[in-house]
Amino acid sequence: MTSPYEHLFVRKMPNCLDDLVNEGAGSGVVEPPNIGEALALMRSQEVPESKIHLTYCWITECDSPVEWVKEHVHDYDEVLIWHGNDPTDPDHLGAEIYFDIEGVRHTVTTSGSVYIPAGVRHCPLGFTRVDRPFRFSALSLSPNYASADKTA
């Protein structure tokens, strides 16, 4: 018997690079070579009932600064998440990320996340260095990822 909830599962994460209008080539920034495939964990295209858009990708090593995401704003809240891959030290990111909120630069060197309220201008986002791969996720509290910027 088939479960009546099967339609709520994403069992094969699709590539969602076309959704990401503020990152890499979608924003006019050269796609960095250390950015892995953008995969959709949850979005309304696969699960129409979904009220969120959740993606992830692996970020691999680089030894010189890389800019990935241009400055933008959304009309919904967003959570950006980054976490290392060392199960014995979950705080160890193995990288240095730079990230701006309303023009104020922040440096991140540990696993963690940041909450971006709707209407708050954020990014650029990039990597000063990446010593070991880590996973980066974006949770949009909206069924679709979009920019509120008229130019994006």
C-alpha atoms as one frame of an Amber mdcrd trajectory, in Angstrom:
protein
   0.000   0.000   0.000   1.284   3.449  -0.910   1.435   6.039   1.854  -0.926
   9.006   1.488   2.079  11.169   2.505   4.517  10.045  -0.176   3.975  13.300
  -2.107   5.567  15.211   0.810   8.987  13.555   0.344  11.870  14.714  -1.832
  13.772  11.531  -2.569  16.015  12.834  -5.366  17.275  16.355  -4.829  17.083
  18.255  -8.118  19.641  20.783  -9.267  18.255  24.228  -8.424  20.954  26.513
  -9.829  18.361  28.285 -11.977  16.521  29.357  -8.805  19.559  31.182  -7.421
  19.451  34.593  -9.073  21.842  36.266  -6.587  24.610  33.655  -6.686  27.370
  33.029  -9.184  26.537  33.188 -12.866  22.870  33.968 -12.157  23.955  37.323
 -10.713  26.710  38.135 -13.173  29.454  36.934 -10.793  31.821  34.372 -12.294
  30.828  30.995 -10.823  33.643  30.094  -8.412  35.262  26.717  -9.131  34.957
  25.617  -5.481  31.141  25.735  -5.382  29.429  22.360  -5.712  26.109  21.578
  -7.346  23.165  23.542  -5.915  20.582  21.022  -4.738  17.003  21.565  -3.570
  16.155  19.838  -0.300  12.637  21.314  -0.238  10.742  23.721  -2.486   7.282
  24.157  -3.918   8.265  22.767  -7.337   8.588  19.271  -5.836   6.200  19.619
  -2.882   3.458  22.141  -3.737   2.386  22.363  -0.059   5.860  23.546   0.988
   6.047  27.008   2.507   9.875  27.042   2.428  12.714  26.870  -0.101  15.763
  24.991   1.249  18.928  24.416  -0.757  22.426  23.204  -0.066  25.767  22.758
  -1.737  29.270  21.719  -0.817  31.988  24.371  -0.727  35.414  22.913  -1.482
  38.939  24.138  -0.896  40.314  27.449  -2.144  43.426  29.310  -1.058  42.606
  32.768  -2.392  39.506  34.947  -1.824  36.375  34.044  -3.792  33.198  36.137
  -4.046  30.069  34.086  -4.630  26.876  36.020  -3.812  26.155  39.652  -4.649
  24.358  42.108  -2.374  20.571  41.747  -2.436  17.377  41.855  -0.361  14.349
  39.555  -0.056  10.761  40.284   0.922  10.826  37.212   3.207  13.043  36.014
   6.066  16.046  33.820   5.300  18.454  31.697   7.323  21.930  30.947   5.965
  23.642  27.902   7.453  27.218  26.648   7.173  28.673  23.644   8.901  31.910
  21.736   8.789  32.318  18.035   8.196  34.318  16.896  11.244  32.039  14.753
  13.461  34.545  14.944  16.324  34.509  18.774  16.257  31.203  20.064  14.849
  32.195  23.708  15.483  35.238  23.440  13.201  34.277  24.969   9.856  37.703
  24.698   8.241  37.140  27.959   6.374  36.798  31.711   6.663  33.622  33.246
   5.251  32.956  36.956   4.830  29.392  38.207   4.835  27.873  41.707   4.944
  24.608  42.758   6.579  23.485  46.284   5.639  27.086  47.041   4.637  28.668
  45.798   7.896  31.281  43.084   7.274  31.203  39.909   9.380  33.828  37.156
   9.443  32.799  33.576  10.203  35.235  30.770  11.084  32.970  28.299  12.922
  29.899  26.280  11.992  26.745  28.317  12.501  23.970  30.296  10.906  22.566
  33.792  10.494  18.961  34.968  10.438  18.216  37.662   7.854  14.859  39.408
   8.383  12.791  40.388   5.348  13.900  43.697   3.855  17.468  43.552   5.241
  20.132  44.048   2.566  22.794  41.344   2.822  25.908  40.094   1.082  28.313
  40.086  -0.669  29.214  36.659   0.603  32.448  34.904  -0.172  35.316  32.885
   1.151  38.709  34.193   2.222  39.941  30.611   2.363  38.545  27.090   2.556
  40.874  24.461   4.064  38.399  21.562   3.975  34.971  21.112   2.387  31.898
  22.287   4.262  28.193  22.413   3.533  26.295  25.647   2.914  22.492  25.847
   3.077  19.959  28.605   2.493  16.528  28.344   4.085  14.086  30.847   2.587
  10.865  31.259   4.527   9.026  31.382   1.236   8.024  28.607  -1.175  10.213
  30.184  -3.887  13.623  31.847  -3.798  13.526  35.337  -5.258  15.121  38.709
  -4.938  13.128  41.813  -4.039  15.702  43.830  -6.034  14.271  45.076  -9.299
  17.652  44.561 -11.017  18.108  40.905 -10.003
